[in-house]
Amino acid sequence: MSVPDHTQVHCPCCGELTDIEVVPDAAGADQDYTEDCTVCCRPMVVHITWDEDGLPSATAEREGG
């Protein structure tokens, strides 16, 4: 099974569903990073987790909590 290189997340600022690129690291660890929404351009903190099958899941929150 190939690992998807994109997933979707709802922007916490504008609510729009946006595509984000996901790249698993060598250790398969969860990731947190800041990315601008492709719709409203506001920063959001993206949280990527990987399930036991290696599939990504993403959530986002406003930068600064």
Summary of the structure (lengths in Angstrom):
residues: 65
radius of gyration: 11.8
end to end distance: 35.5
largest distance: 36.5
contacts: 153
relative contact order: 0.31
helix: 0%
strand: 48%
